[in-house]
């Protein structure tokens, strides 16, 4: 019965190594399967990454000049009832799911009642106040307590890192009755 035990040890070692790599300060970049990686996409990614400036050791994707994200609804100053439907708008870039490395694209993040903006040179955290729309969604319905709330949109690249320059809406304030 040594074989099942040896397999268990092997599985534990692989899992430990994977966890250590994921938690290290400088993880290895993800390797693509050579059978599925498109050479043109890989070359485009390398060129795209070479153009983007580095901050804190992380390369940020560049945003095209004039790109902007905004709220279609609700409008700034609106009085609404919960649940609140929020629609996102984007100009000059494409919305794609997280993990899709495509130039001039990203996915939405909704900042709710934040006192301090998240770091622009790191992946955005996923919290109740920083909501990720990694499937490429362009709207959501929120349950908000009665009172005044601030909302702001921030586009993240394929890794949830804000672009350079950041593609961020102006902050709006809504009142929930």
Helices and strands as residue ranges (DSSP letters): H 2-23, H 39-51, E 54-55, E 58-59, E 68-73, E 79-80, E 84-91, E 94-95, E 105-112, E 130-132, E 139-142, E 147-156, E 172-176
